Amino acid sequence: MNWTARQLMIVASFAAFIAGCDMRDVAQPAPIGGAFQLTDQDGKTVTEANLKGKPTLIFFGYTHCPDVCPTALFEISEVLHAMDKNADRVNVYFVTVDPERDTPSIMKDYLSSFDPHLKGLSGDAEQTRKVIAAYRVYAKKTPTVDGDYSIDHTALVYLMDRDGKFVHPFNLKRTPDEAAADLKRYL
């Protein structure tokens, strides 16, 4: 390969730049999670402090979701059932991305079809925006043909450790017993 003087100068400049970089100055990805204040389906305030002391599963969605949300909540319910008495040692939150429609009473009614350990969290538009940003959730309102709307949103389950720190997305695509065994490692 024949290098031109310009190509050599670019490569040399890049090598010098890399050699002079202090890797501590390289920006680290923003953490997932953080401060929030929402209301559960019973009207109680829930903040990031409620995550501490127990591992936590958090799923963002909305009650009018036609498929992804009810499927994920059913799968989470199956994992909690497989955990048996250990399910009491885990926080499990369903956080709405639809503050216009999902009030605490709507959340309570909706979640009555799933495991009772699941707690629904909602807030006003600003509180919802803050928690969505803190967890780096994608949520976008999309108008439908009939004048209503749906919400495209991140569809993963966040696993937080006993200190409220993000561990990784929690995999529901396995048997409930396998998922429960994995979750028990964080108790």
BALOVO-991238 format. One record per residue (C-alpha): residue in one letter; residue number from 0; x, y, z. Coordinates in steps of 0.05 Angstrom, whole numbers, plus 32768, in hexadecimal, padded with zeros to 4 digits. Layout:
<site residuo="A" num="NUM" x="X" y="Y" z="Z"/>
...
This chain:
<site residuo="M" num="0" x="8000" y="8000" z="8000"/>
<site residuo="N" num="1" x="801B" y="8044" z="7FED"/>
<site residuo="W" num="2" x="800C" y="8079" z="8021"/>
<site residuo="T" num="3" x="8008" y="80C1" z="800C"/>
<site residuo="A" num="4" x="8028" y="80F6" z="8037"/>
<site residuo="R" num="5" x="7FE2" y="810F" z="804A"/>
<site residuo="Q" num="6" x="7FCC" y="80C9" z="8061"/>
<site residuo="L" num="7" x="800C" y="80C0" z="808A"/>
<site residuo="M" num="8" x="8001" y="8104" z="80AA"/>
<site residuo="I" num="9" x="7FB9" y="80F1" z="80BD"/>
<site residuo="V" num="10" x="7FCE" y="80AE" z="80DA"/>
<site residuo="A" num="11" x="8008" y="80CF" z="8100"/>
<site residuo="S" num="12" x="7FD9" y="8105" z="811B"/>
<site residuo="F" num="13" x="7FA7" y="80D2" z="8132"/>
<site residuo="A" num="14" x="7FDD" y="80A7" z="8153"/>
<site residuo="A" num="15" x="7FF7" y="80E5" z="8177"/>
<site residuo="F" num="16" x="7FB1" y="80F7" z="818E"/>
<site residuo="I" num="17" x="7FA5" y="80B1" z="81A9"/>
<site residuo="A" num="18" x="7FE8" y="80B0" z="81CC"/>
<site residuo="G" num="19" x="7FD9" y="80F2" z="81ED"/>
<site residuo="C" num="20" x="7F93" y="80DF" z="8205"/>
<site residuo="D" num="21" x="7F87" y="80D2" z="824E"/>
<site residuo="M" num="22" x="7F52" y="809C" z="824E"/>
<site residuo="R" num="23" x="7F35" y="80B9" z="828E"/>
<site residuo="D" num="24" x="7F1D" y="80F3" z="8264"/>
<site residuo="V" num="25" x="7EF5" y="80C7" z="8236"/>
<site residuo="A" num="26" x="7EAB" y="80D0" z="8244"/>
<site residuo="Q" num="27" x="7E8B" y="8094" z="8266"/>
<site residuo="P" num="28" x="7E44" y="8081" z="8253"/>
<site residuo="A" num="29" x="7E0F" y="80A1" z="827F"/>
<site residuo="P" num="30" x="7DF6" y="8073" z="82B5"/>
<site residuo="I" num="31" x="7DB1" y="8053" z="82AE"/>
<site residuo="G" num="32" x="7D83" y="8067" z="82E7"/>
<site residuo="G" num="33" x="7D82" y="80A0" z="8317"/>
<site residuo="A" num="34" x="7D55" y="80CD" z="833E"/>
<site residuo="F" num="35" x="7D0A" y="80CA" z="8332"/>
<site residuo="Q" num="36" x="7CC8" y="80D3" z="8357"/>
<site residuo="L" num="37" x="7C8A" y="80AF" z="8340"/>
<site residuo="T" num="38" x="7C49" y="8096" z="835F"/>
<site residuo="D" num="39" x="7C37" y="804D" z="8365"/>
<site residuo="Q" num="40" x="7BF1" y="8031" z="8357"/>
<site residuo="D" num="41" x="7BDF" y="8039" z="83A1"/>
<site residuo="G" num="42" x="7BF1" y="8083" z="83A2"/>
<site residuo="K" num="43" x="7C34" y="807A" z="83C6"/>
<site residuo="T" num="44" x="7C72" y="80A1" z="83B1"/>
<site residuo="V" num="45" x="7CAA" y="8076" z="8394"/>
<site residuo="T" num="46" x="7CF0" y="8092" z="8389"/>
<site residuo="E" num="47" x="7D34" y="8074" z="8377"/>
<site residuo="A" num="48" x="7D3E" y="8068" z="83C2"/>
<site residuo="N" num="49" x="7D08" y="8032" z="83BE"/>
<site residuo="L" num="50" x="7D36" y="8009" z="8391"/>
<site residuo="K" num="51" x="7D6A" y="8001" z="83C7"/>
<site residuo="G" num="52" x="7D6E" y="7FC1" z="83EF"/>
<site residuo="K" num="53" x="7D4F" y="7F93" z="83BB"/>
<site residuo="P" num="54" x="7D5E" y="7F82" z="8373"/>
<site residuo="T" num="55" x="7D2C" y="7FA6" z="8346"/>
<site residuo="L" num="56" x="7D0D" y="7F97" z="8302"/>
<site residuo="I" num="57" x="7CF3" y="7FD4" z="82DD"/>
<site residuo="F" num="58" x="7CCA" y="7FD2" z="829D"/>
<site residuo="F" num="59" x="7CB3" y="8011" z="8278"/>
<site residuo="G" num="60" x="7C72" y="800D" z="8251"/>
<site residuo="Y" num="61" x="7C29" y="8022" z="8252"/>
<site residuo="T" num="62" x="7BE5" y="8004" z="8260"/>
<site residuo="H" num="63" x="7BCA" y="800D" z="8219"/>
<site residuo="C" num="64" x="7C04" y="7FE7" z="81FB"/>
<site residuo="P" num="65" x="7BE6" y="7FB0" z="81CF"/>
<site residuo="D" num="66" x="7C1D" y="7F7B" z="81D3"/>
<site residuo="V" num="67" x="7C63" y="7F88" z="81EE"/>
<site residuo="C" num="68" x="7C4F" y="7FA1" z="8233"/>
<site residuo="P" num="69" x="7C1C" y="7F6C" z="8246"/>
<site residuo="T" num="70" x="7C4B" y="7F36" z="822C"/>
<site residuo="A" num="71" x="7C86" y="7F50" z="8255"/>
<site residuo="L" num="72" x="7C5C" y="7F59" z="8294"/>
<site residuo="F" num="73" x="7C41" y="7F12" z="828C"/>
<site residuo="E" num="74" x="7C89" y="7EF8" z="8285"/>
<site residuo="I" num="75" x="7C9F" y="7F20" z="82C2"/>
<site residuo="S" num="76" x="7C64" y="7F03" z="82E8"/>
<site residuo="E" num="77" x="7C7A" y="7EBD" z="82D5"/>
<site residuo="V" num="78" x="7CC0" y="7ECB" z="82EF"/>
<site residuo="L" num="79" x="7CA4" y="7EE5" z="8331"/>
<site residuo="H" num="80" x="7C78" y="7EA7" z="8337"/>
<site residuo="A" num="81" x="7CB6" y="7E7C" z="832C"/>
<site residuo="M" num="82" x="7CDA" y="7EA3" z="8363"/>
<site residuo="D" num="83" x="7CA4" y="7E8D" z="8395"/>
<site residuo="K" num="84" x="7CB0" y="7EAE" z="83D9"/>
<site residuo="N" num="85" x="7CEF" y="7ED1" z="83C0"/>
<site residuo="A" num="86" x="7CC2" y="7EFD" z="8395"/>
<site residuo="D" num="87" x="7CB7" y="7F27" z="83D4"/>
<site residuo="R" num="88" x="7D01" y="7F38" z="83D3"/>
<site residuo="V" num="89" x="7CFF" y="7F5A" z="838E"/>
<site residuo="N" num="90" x="7CE3" y="7F9E" z="8378"/>
<site residuo="V" num="91" x="7CBE" y="7F9B" z="8337"/>
<site residuo="Y" num="92" x="7CA5" y="7FDB" z="8316"/>
<site residuo="F" num="93" x="7C7D" y="7FE9" z="82D7"/>
<site residuo="V" num="94" x="7C8B" y="8033" z="82C6"/>
<site residuo="T" num="95" x="7C5B" y="8054" z="8296"/>
<site residuo="V" num="96" x="7C73" y="807B" z="825B"/>
<site residuo="D" num="97" x="7C2C" y="8095" z="8251"/>
<site residuo="P" num="98" x="7C1E" y="80C7" z="828A"/>
<site residuo="E" num="99" x="7BE1" y="80E3" z="8265"/>
<site residuo="R" num="100" x="7BB9" y="80A2" z="826D"/>
<site residuo="D" num="101" x="7BDC" y="8078" z="82A2"/>
<site residuo="T" num="102" x="7BC5" y="8092" z="82E5"/>
<site residuo="P" num="103" x="7BD1" y="806B" z="8325"/>
<site residuo="S" num="104" x="7B8A" y="804E" z="8323"/>
<site residuo="I" num="105" x="7B92" y="8039" z="82DA"/>
<site residuo="M" num="106" x="7BD5" y="8019" z="82EB"/>
<site residuo="K" num="107" x="7BB6" y="7FF4" z="8326"/>
<site residuo="D" num="108" x="7B7D" y="7FD9" z="82FC"/>
<site residuo="Y" num="109" x="7BAC" y="7FC5" z="82C3"/>
<site residuo="L" num="110" x="7BDE" y="7FA2" z="82F1"/>
<site residuo="S" num="111" x="7BA7" y="7F79" z="8314"/>
<site residuo="S" num="112" x="7BAF" y="7F48" z="82DA"/>
<site residuo="F" num="113" x="7BF8" y="7F3A" z="82EC"/>
<site residuo="D" num="114" x="7C21" y="7F24" z="8328"/>
<site residuo="P" num="115" x="7C11" y="7F4E" z="8366"/>
<site residuo="H" num="116" x="7C5B" y="7F5E" z="8370"/>
<site residuo="L" num="117" x="7C59" y="7F8B" z="8333"/>
<site residuo="K" num="118" x="7C51" y="7FD4" z="8346"/>
<site residuo="G" num="119" x="7C3B" y="8008" z="8313"/>
<site residuo="L" num="120" x="7C5D" y="804C" z="8315"/>
<site residuo="S" num="121" x="7C43" y="808B" z="82F4"/>
<site residuo="G" num="122" x="7C4D" y="80D6" z="82F9"/>
<site residuo="D" num="123" x="7C40" y="8117" z="82D6"/>
<site residuo="A" num="124" x="7C60" y="8126" z="8292"/>
<site residuo="E" num="125" x="7C9F" y="8145" z="82B1"/>
<site residuo="Q" num="126" x="7CA9" y="810D" z="82E3"/>
<site residuo="T" num="127" x="7CA1" y="80DA" z="82AB"/>
<site residuo="R" num="128" x="7CD1" y="8100" z="827E"/>
<site residuo="K" num="129" x="7D06" y="8100" z="82B5"/>
<site residuo="V" num="130" x="7D01" y="80B5" z="82C3"/>
<site residuo="I" num="131" x="7D01" y="80A4" z="8279"/>
<site residuo="A" num="132" x="7D40" y="80CE" z="8270"/>
<site residuo="A" num="133" x="7D62" y="80B0" z="82AE"/>
<site residuo="Y" num="134" x="7D57" y="806A" z="8294"/>
<site residuo="R" num="135" x="7D66" y="807D" z="824C"/>
<site residuo="V" num="136" x="7D23" y="8063" z="8235"/>
<site residuo="Y" num="137" x="7D0A" y="8071" z="81EF"/>
<site residuo="A" num="138" x="7CC0" y="8085" z="81EF"/>
<site residuo="K" num="139" x="7C9D" y="80A8" z="81B6"/>
<site residuo="K" num="140" x="7C53" y="80B6" z="81AE"/>
<site residuo="T" num="141" x="7C3A" y="80A1" z="816A"/>
<site residuo="P" num="142" x="7BF5" y="80B6" z="8150"/>
<site residuo="T" num="143" x="7BC7" y="807E" z="8137"/>
<site residuo="V" num="144" x="7B96" y="8081" z="80FE"/>
<site residuo="D" num="145" x="7B5A" y="8085" z="812D"/>
<site residuo="G" num="146" x="7B73" y="80C5" z="814F"/>
<site residuo="D" num="147" x="7B8F" y="80A0" z="818B"/>
<site residuo="Y" num="148" x="7BD9" y="8092" z="8197"/>
<site residuo="S" num="149" x="7C09" y="805B" z="81A8"/>
<site residuo="I" num="150" x="7C4E" y="8061" z="81C5"/>
<site residuo="D" num="151" x="7C8D" y="8042" z="81A8"/>
<site residuo="H" num="152" x="7CBA" y="8033" z="81E3"/>
<site residuo="T" num="153" x="7CF6" y="800D" z="81FC"/>
<site residuo="A" num="154" x="7CE0" y="7FC6" z="820C"/>
<site residuo="L" num="155" x="7D15" y="7FAA" z="823B"/>
<site residuo="V" num="156" x="7D14" y="7F99" z="8284"/>
<site residuo="Y" num="157" x="7D48" y="7FBD" z="82AD"/>
<site residuo="L" num="158" x="7D6A" y="7F96" z="82E5"/>
<site residuo="M" num="159" x="7D83" y="7FC3" z="831D"/>
<site residuo="D" num="160" x="7DAD" y="7FA7" z="8356"/>
<site residuo="R" num="161" x="7DA0" y="7FAF" z="83A1"/>
<site residuo="D" num="162" x="7DC2" y="7FF3" z="839F"/>
<site residuo="G" num="163" x="7D94" y="800C" z="8368"/>
<site residuo="K" num="164" x="7DCA" y="8008" z="8332"/>
<site residuo="F" num="165" x="7DBD" y="7FEE" z="82ED"/>
<site residuo="V" num="166" x="7DD8" y="7FA7" z="82E1"/>
<site residuo="H" num="167" x="7DC0" y="7F95" z="829B"/>
<site residuo="P" num="168" x="7D80" y="7F89" z="8275"/>
<site residuo="F" num="169" x="7D5B" y="7F4E" z="8294"/>
<site residuo="N" num="170" x="7D50" y="7F15" z="8263"/>
<site residuo="L" num="171" x="7D08" y="7EFB" z="8262"/>
<site residuo="K" num="172" x="7D14" y="7ECF" z="8225"/>
<site residuo="R" num="173" x="7D21" y="7E90" z="824E"/>
<site residuo="T" num="174" x="7CF8" y="7E65" z="827C"/>
<site residuo="P" num="175" x="7CDB" y="7E87" z="82BA"/>
<site residuo="D" num="176" x="7D04" y="7E58" z="82E6"/>
<site residuo="E" num="177" x="7D45" y="7E6B" z="82C3"/>
<site residuo="A" num="178" x="7D35" y="7EB5" z="82C8"/>
<site residuo="A" num="179" x="7D21" y="7EAD" z="8312"/>
<site residuo="A" num="180" x="7D63" y="7E89" z="8321"/>
<site residuo="D" num="181" x="7D89" y="7EC3" z="8300"/>
<site residuo="L" num="182" x="7D62" y="7EF7" z="8327"/>
<site residuo="K" num="183" x="7D6E" y="7ED2" z="8369"/>
<site residuo="R" num="184" x="7DB9" y="7EDE" z="8360"/>
<site residuo="Y" num="185" x="7DAC" y="7F28" z="836F"/>
<site residuo="L" num="186" x="7D84" y="7F1E" z="83B0"/>
